[in-house]
């Protein structure tokens, strides 16, 4: 939301100065940035306890992430449609998820952190994650 407001403010100046093309370009850039950093780009998050329960039942990895994280966004975009096969936990909305991440990252909230078969992986290569998702059909 803040990016949309900032974009409106940034675009207003050029429009008022008689440069509507520049204002339009700034508006589009800020809308794209807002969309890419939005939690709406990610599959629906669940709580850490629920994600672990589901993972134990279906064998799919759990991804701990947070909005605005470029590494999380990179992972999400590189996974494409496969991203919906993972269980996503937003650590800014779930304290148990944040605590789980801190436990395996020396007290830091480093994301993305994946749990695959009970083992944690911090910021793994997206290609490796795709392989893990493919093997848990």
Secondary structure as GFF3:
##gff-version 3
##sequence-region A 1 137
A	DSSP	alpha_helix	2	16	.	.	.	ID=ss1
A	DSSP	alpha_helix	20	37	.	.	.	ID=ss2
A	DSSP	three_ten_helix	39	41	.	.	.	ID=ss3
A	DSSP	alpha_helix	48	58	.	.	.	ID=ss4
A	DSSP	beta_strand	62	65	.	.	.	ID=ss5
A	DSSP	alpha_helix	70	79	.	.	.	ID=ss6
A	DSSP	three_ten_helix	80	85	.	.	.	ID=ss7
A	DSSP	beta_strand	87	90	.	.	.	ID=ss8
A	DSSP	alpha_helix	95	104	.	.	.	ID=ss9
A	DSSP	beta_strand	113	116	.	.	.	ID=ss10
A	DSSP	beta_strand	119	122	.	.	.	ID=ss11
A	DSSP	alpha_helix	126	134	.	.	.	ID=ss12
###
